[in-house]
Amino acid sequence: MREIQEVPGKVTIKTAFRDYFKGYFDFMGRSTRAGYWWVMGIIILILYIPLFILLGQLLITKGHVAGINPWIYLGIFAIIAVGIFIPTLALSIRRYRDAGLNGRGAVTLWVLNGLASSYSQQSRGWAFISAVIGLALLITALLKTNQLETDSDNPLVTFFLRAKVKEN
């Protein structure tokens, strides 16, 4: 397994998908905005939009969609979702690292978001915390390479953000 180290301005859709599958378990490299959004855009278009259309039809028709068995599609979706969970998680962590988060900071935010999401049915406060963390992660995925690097010596800041490389 090779470590993914994408270079800004050099990532095509072909490169993005090659790195996505070659970096199946690579949480240490970096992925550029293009490398992240090419893959995520295709996943959303091919997998999630049809899923939401199907679920909408199921809600409107109370579970009866003419011409197709929705459970077959939902089963296929579940198998694909399980299969792409790890590489998508790895891609996201690489993207956050490229933007300037430390790996441990990104994982901490993912875990906190998961915990807040699991309690969001019980309290609007947890739902709000989950939404804020999710929005912060989305914004991080939109940032340029090294945008979140810091000069700070504060331990809390350096836990989440990568230190700037000192140039000689």
Backbone bond lengths (Angstrom), bond angles and torsions (degrees), N, CA, C in turn:
res aa  C-N    CA-C-N  psi(-1)  N-CA   C-N-CA  omega(-1)  CA-C   N-CA-C  phi
1 M - - - 1.447 - - 1.520 109.09 -
2 R 1.317 115.95 132.85 1.458 119.44 178.66 1.520 110.25 -102.05
3 E 1.316 116.18 151.39 1.451 120.06 177.30 1.517 108.89 -79.83
4 I 1.314 116.94 131.54 1.456 122.48 -178.81 1.524 108.73 -79.70
5 Q 1.321 116.76 123.18 1.460 122.94 177.98 1.531 107.99 -134.12
6 E 1.315 116.78 78.90 1.456 120.30 -179.29 1.525 110.77 -72.78
7 V 1.335 115.65 148.62 1.456 122.58 -179.31 1.528 108.33 -109.42
8 P 1.346 118.02 127.40 1.459 119.82 179.39 1.535 111.47 -55.12
9 G 1.333 115.99 137.85 1.454 121.89 179.15 1.513 114.52 84.31
10 K 1.322 118.36 -3.67 1.464 122.04 -176.20 1.529 113.03 -118.17
11 V 1.337 117.95 9.71 1.462 120.84 -173.73 1.533 109.93 -104.17
12 T 1.318 114.98 121.87 1.460 121.79 174.88 1.524 108.08 -103.00
13 I 1.322 116.61 174.18 1.468 119.48 178.06 1.531 110.08 -62.34
14 K 1.324 117.03 -37.15 1.469 121.08 178.62 1.529 110.53 -64.30
15 T 1.323 116.45 -46.45 1.460 121.39 178.67 1.527 110.75 -62.19
16 A 1.328 116.73 -41.28 1.459 121.38 -178.68 1.523 110.73 -60.52
17 F 1.331 117.56 -46.64 1.465 119.71 -179.44 1.516 112.26 -72.42
18 R 1.324 117.87 -33.66 1.468 120.04 175.89 1.529 109.74 -62.89
19 D 1.324 116.55 -45.74 1.459 120.37 178.86 1.527 111.94 -66.79
20 Y 1.318 116.92 -34.34 1.470 121.46 178.92 1.523 110.33 -60.01
21 F 1.326 116.91 -46.63 1.461 119.49 -177.69 1.525 112.82 -83.18
22 K 1.326 118.45 -32.41 1.473 119.88 176.86 1.522 111.30 -72.19
23 G 1.319 116.36 -28.69 1.462 120.49 179.50 1.510 112.20 -96.93
24 Y 1.345 116.72 35.93 1.473 122.61 -175.31 1.528 111.62 -50.08
25 F 1.336 116.91 -43.44 1.463 121.21 -178.93 1.522 112.17 -117.12
26 D 1.331 118.61 18.16 1.461 122.13 -177.93 1.525 110.28 -89.74
27 F 1.318 115.60 104.32 1.460 121.17 178.66 1.536 110.95 -101.05
28 M 1.324 117.86 -1.97 1.463 121.08 -172.44 1.530 114.54 -100.43
29 G 1.300 119.25 -20.37 1.459 121.21 -177.08 1.515 112.04 -77.98
30 R 1.331 114.63 -156.82 1.464 120.90 179.34 1.515 109.41 -137.89
31 S 1.321 115.38 145.76 1.461 121.65 176.43 1.524 108.80 -127.62
32 T 1.304 116.85 132.32 1.458 121.78 -179.13 1.524 110.35 -73.96
33 R 1.340 114.58 172.16 1.469 118.85 176.37 1.516 110.81 -58.98
34 A 1.334 116.94 -44.99 1.468 120.07 -179.36 1.522 110.75 -63.06
35 G 1.324 117.22 -43.70 1.458 120.99 179.60 1.516 112.25 -61.68
36 Y 1.312 117.15 -34.87 1.462 122.18 179.15 1.533 111.04 -76.37
37 W 1.334 116.68 -51.29 1.466 120.21 -172.05 1.519 113.41 -74.24
38 W 1.342 119.43 -27.88 1.467 119.53 173.54 1.525 109.90 -60.03
39 V 1.312 115.94 -48.34 1.464 120.60 -177.86 1.527 110.69 -68.87
40 M 1.322 117.86 -48.34 1.461 120.41 -177.54 1.532 111.31 -64.36
41 G 1.314 117.72 -37.63 1.461 120.76 178.07 1.517 112.34 -62.66
42 I 1.323 116.50 -43.43 1.470 120.34 179.30 1.528 110.46 -67.89
43 I 1.327 117.21 -40.44 1.467 120.13 177.82 1.529 110.11 -61.24
44 I 1.317 116.67 -43.56 1.469 120.18 179.58 1.524 110.63 -64.31
45 L 1.334 117.54 -45.24 1.468 120.95 -178.65 1.520 113.09 -65.21
46 I 1.313 116.83 -44.72 1.466 120.60 -173.32 1.530 112.45 -84.27
47 L 1.321 117.29 -33.51 1.457 119.44 -172.32 1.525 113.42 -105.46
48 Y 1.322 117.14 -52.53 1.456 119.27 -169.57 1.524 114.53 -82.32
49 I 1.321 118.96 -38.10 1.471 119.30 179.17 1.526 110.73 -61.84
50 P 1.355 119.70 -48.74 1.479 117.79 175.96 1.532 112.79 -60.91
51 L 1.344 117.52 -34.67 1.458 120.18 178.25 1.525 110.69 -62.71
52 F 1.329 117.18 -46.48 1.462 119.89 -179.60 1.527 111.75 -66.54
53 I 1.324 117.31 -34.84 1.466 120.00 175.23 1.531 109.82 -63.50
54 L 1.322 116.78 -46.19 1.463 120.81 179.08 1.525 111.48 -61.84
55 L 1.328 116.81 -45.98 1.461 119.84 179.45 1.531 111.46 -63.01
56 G 1.333 116.61 -37.91 1.463 120.47 175.84 1.516 111.70 -62.27
57 Q 1.330 116.74 -43.08 1.460 120.30 177.34 1.525 111.17 -64.20
58 L 1.327 116.44 -39.72 1.467 119.76 178.23 1.529 111.46 -62.76
59 L 1.328 116.67 -38.73 1.464 119.77 179.00 1.525 111.30 -68.82
60 I 1.332 116.59 -42.75 1.464 120.83 -178.34 1.523 111.49 -67.04
61 T 1.324 116.43 -41.65 1.471 120.63 -175.41 1.527 112.82 -95.97
62 K 1.322 116.69 8.05 1.473 122.23 179.17 1.525 112.66 57.40
63 G 1.323 116.49 41.81 1.460 121.62 173.09 1.508 116.67 94.50
64 H 1.326 118.55 2.10 1.461 121.14 -177.97 1.531 109.70 -118.69
65 V 1.326 116.55 105.48 1.465 121.33 177.16 1.518 106.90 -109.14
66 A 1.324 115.64 121.53 1.467 120.31 -176.99 1.519 111.23 -67.56
67 G 1.330 115.90 135.59 1.458 121.32 172.01 1.514 116.07 90.45
68 I 1.346 119.02 -19.94 1.462 119.61 179.82 1.522 109.35 -135.08
69 N 1.296 114.63 154.79 1.458 120.12 173.05 1.530 106.23 -96.93
70 P 1.325 117.48 107.03 1.466 119.59 -175.11 1.524 113.07 -62.57
71 W 1.320 118.41 -24.87 1.458 120.88 -178.23 1.519 111.41 -68.88
72 I 1.326 116.96 -29.31 1.472 119.84 176.05 1.525 109.39 -65.81
73 Y 1.338 115.89 -47.58 1.468 119.14 179.41 1.522 110.72 -63.30
74 L 1.326 117.85 -43.05 1.462 120.58 179.47 1.526 111.50 -63.10
75 G 1.333 116.64 -36.66 1.471 120.60 176.27 1.519 111.42 -65.12
76 I 1.339 116.37 -44.41 1.470 120.74 177.67 1.523 109.87 -62.13
77 F 1.329 116.46 -44.26 1.463 120.55 178.14 1.525 110.68 -58.27
78 A 1.325 117.36 -44.81 1.466 120.99 -178.76 1.525 111.42 -61.99
79 I 1.334 116.96 -42.13 1.469 120.79 178.88 1.530 110.53 -63.84
80 I 1.325 116.64 -45.70 1.473 120.43 179.34 1.526 110.42 -64.41
81 A 1.333 117.34 -42.99 1.465 121.07 -179.11 1.526 111.35 -61.03
82 V 1.317 116.91 -41.58 1.474 120.08 177.47 1.531 109.72 -65.07
83 G 1.341 116.78 -40.36 1.459 121.08 -178.76 1.516 114.63 -67.28
84 I 1.335 117.42 -30.59 1.465 119.64 -178.31 1.524 113.11 -100.96
85 F 1.321 118.06 1.26 1.462 119.99 -178.38 1.528 112.01 -60.18
86 I 1.329 117.76 -52.44 1.475 121.23 -176.89 1.533 111.66 -63.78
87 P 1.360 120.23 -49.71 1.462 116.81 -179.72 1.529 113.01 -65.87
88 T 1.321 117.69 -29.68 1.466 119.75 177.87 1.522 110.49 -71.56
89 L 1.325 117.14 -39.06 1.458 121.07 174.68 1.526 110.27 -62.77
90 A 1.325 116.97 -44.97 1.471 120.97 179.01 1.530 110.56 -62.44
91 L 1.339 117.12 -43.33 1.465 121.19 178.10 1.524 110.66 -60.57
92 S 1.317 116.94 -43.23 1.469 120.71 179.92 1.521 111.16 -63.78
93 I 1.318 117.43 -45.84 1.469 120.47 179.04 1.530 110.10 -61.82
94 R 1.343 117.37 -42.79 1.475 119.87 177.50 1.521 110.76 -61.12
95 R 1.339 117.16 -39.29 1.467 120.98 179.87 1.523 110.60 -65.31
96 Y 1.323 116.76 -44.14 1.464 120.16 179.49 1.528 110.69 -64.64
97 R 1.327 116.59 -38.47 1.467 120.88 177.03 1.523 110.33 -64.15
98 D 1.332 116.86 -40.17 1.467 120.60 179.54 1.533 110.81 -64.09
99 A 1.323 117.21 -36.31 1.462 120.94 179.60 1.528 111.95 -72.91
100 G 1.333 117.48 -21.78 1.457 120.22 176.54 1.510 115.62 128.52
101 L 1.328 118.25 -0.99 1.466 119.29 174.69 1.527 108.91 -75.68
102 N 1.326 116.15 147.55 1.466 120.01 168.37 1.517 107.65 -72.86
103 G 1.300 117.55 153.09 1.455 120.72 177.28 1.513 112.05 -58.23
104 R 1.340 116.49 -42.60 1.466 119.52 -179.30 1.525 110.78 -67.39
105 G 1.325 117.60 -31.93 1.465 120.54 176.54 1.511 111.58 -67.46
106 A 1.337 116.67 -42.13 1.463 120.72 178.82 1.517 111.04 -64.87
107 V 1.326 116.94 -43.91 1.470 120.36 179.18 1.526 109.88 -63.95
108 T 1.328 117.59 -41.16 1.460 121.30 178.21 1.525 110.94 -59.63
109 L 1.323 116.68 -44.77 1.470 119.85 178.51 1.525 111.62 -63.69
110 W 1.345 117.59 -39.96 1.474 120.62 177.42 1.527 110.51 -62.33
111 V 1.331 116.82 -44.84 1.472 120.34 -178.88 1.530 110.19 -65.74
112 L 1.329 117.13 -44.67 1.461 120.14 178.28 1.527 111.13 -61.52
113 N 1.329 116.72 -39.94 1.459 120.61 178.02 1.528 110.85 -64.08
114 G 1.324 116.26 -41.99 1.465 119.83 177.61 1.520 112.32 -63.00
115 L 1.335 116.48 -42.82 1.467 120.03 178.15 1.520 111.23 -64.70
116 A 1.323 116.62 -45.40 1.467 119.99 179.29 1.523 110.65 -62.97
117 S 1.325 116.89 -39.04 1.469 120.38 178.04 1.517 111.35 -63.44
118 S 1.322 116.69 -39.94 1.461 119.32 -178.26 1.533 112.08 -67.17
119 Y 1.320 117.88 -25.88 1.467 121.78 178.43 1.528 112.58 -98.30
120 S 1.333 117.49 -0.58 1.468 120.34 -174.15 1.526 113.37 -65.84
121 Q 1.329 118.19 -23.55 1.472 120.39 176.72 1.530 111.58 -71.55
122 Q 1.315 116.31 -23.16 1.458 120.95 -176.62 1.525 113.05 -88.60
123 S 1.344 116.36 -26.02 1.453 119.29 -174.17 1.521 110.80 -152.59
124 R 1.313 115.68 138.57 1.469 119.60 176.36 1.527 111.14 -67.80
125 G 1.313 117.01 -26.29 1.464 120.50 177.80 1.521 111.45 -61.85
126 W 1.341 116.63 -43.14 1.461 120.39 178.21 1.531 110.55 -67.56
127 A 1.323 116.85 -37.66 1.466 120.37 177.72 1.528 110.09 -63.25
128 F 1.331 116.47 -39.89 1.461 120.77 178.43 1.524 110.78 -65.25
129 I 1.330 117.22 -44.61 1.471 121.00 178.62 1.530 110.33 -60.61
130 S 1.322 116.76 -43.57 1.463 120.83 178.16 1.523 111.16 -61.41
131 A 1.329 116.42 -42.18 1.466 120.47 179.83 1.534 111.07 -65.08
132 V 1.331 117.10 -41.26 1.473 121.01 179.84 1.529 110.61 -64.59
133 I 1.327 117.34 -44.67 1.472 120.53 178.99 1.517 109.99 -64.95
134 G 1.335 117.87 -43.61 1.461 121.15 177.77 1.512 111.98 -60.21
135 L 1.324 117.50 -41.90 1.470 121.64 177.72 1.529 110.53 -65.47
136 A 1.333 117.23 -40.87 1.468 120.66 177.99 1.530 110.86 -61.93
137 L 1.335 117.13 -40.72 1.470 120.34 178.58 1.530 111.02 -68.42
138 L 1.334 117.67 -38.13 1.462 120.68 176.27 1.524 110.44 -62.75
139 I 1.314 117.09 -46.37 1.467 120.60 178.94 1.522 110.63 -62.05
140 T 1.331 116.84 -40.09 1.466 120.73 177.25 1.524 110.86 -60.10
141 A 1.329 117.58 -40.57 1.471 121.26 179.13 1.527 111.54 -66.52
142 L 1.327 118.02 -22.11 1.462 122.14 179.85 1.532 113.42 -87.66
143 L 1.327 117.25 -13.56 1.466 120.97 -175.06 1.525 112.51 -76.01
144 K 1.337 114.81 157.04 1.460 121.23 176.38 1.527 110.68 -70.16
145 T 1.310 115.31 165.13 1.459 122.32 175.86 1.528 110.30 -56.44
146 N 1.337 116.06 134.37 1.472 124.90 176.49 1.526 114.37 63.38
147 Q 1.314 118.79 16.99 1.466 122.45 -176.95 1.533 112.55 -65.68
148 L 1.317 117.66 -30.09 1.465 120.56 -176.06 1.523 114.17 -98.90
149 E 1.321 118.03 8.54 1.467 119.28 177.94 1.518 109.55 -61.20
150 T 1.333 116.06 150.35 1.461 120.37 -175.11 1.528 112.14 -131.00
151 D 1.331 115.13 154.92 1.465 122.62 172.24 1.526 111.18 -99.31
152 S 1.308 117.05 -3.20 1.457 122.71 -173.80 1.537 111.84 -66.50
153 D 1.340 114.63 150.24 1.460 121.45 173.48 1.527 111.11 -103.99
154 N 1.325 117.26 1.04 1.458 122.22 179.88 1.525 109.26 -63.73
155 P 1.340 118.67 125.56 1.467 121.33 -176.89 1.530 113.59 -60.98
156 L 1.333 117.03 -35.36 1.463 119.72 179.04 1.533 110.51 -67.44
157 V 1.314 116.73 -42.58 1.466 121.08 179.01 1.524 110.30 -65.31
158 T 1.323 117.34 -45.25 1.468 119.91 -178.92 1.526 112.89 -72.96
159 F 1.343 117.34 -16.51 1.459 119.76 172.64 1.528 109.65 -66.74
160 F 1.323 116.64 -39.25 1.463 120.95 -177.22 1.524 113.90 -94.23
161 L 1.330 117.79 -34.98 1.462 120.85 -174.25 1.521 111.72 -112.33
162 R 1.327 115.16 145.56 1.457 121.84 179.03 1.527 109.66 -77.02
163 A 1.340 116.43 141.52 1.455 121.62 177.81 1.528 110.03 -72.37
164 K 1.330 115.60 143.63 1.460 120.64 176.88 1.514 109.46 -65.73
165 V 1.313 115.30 142.73 1.460 120.56 176.09 1.518 107.74 -78.15
166 K 1.325 115.51 124.32 1.471 120.75 179.72 1.526 109.55 -75.43
167 E 1.334 115.32 125.05 1.466 119.48 178.84 1.519 109.34 -93.91
168 N 1.318 116.82 139.55 1.477 121.51 -179.33 1.488 111.24 -88.24
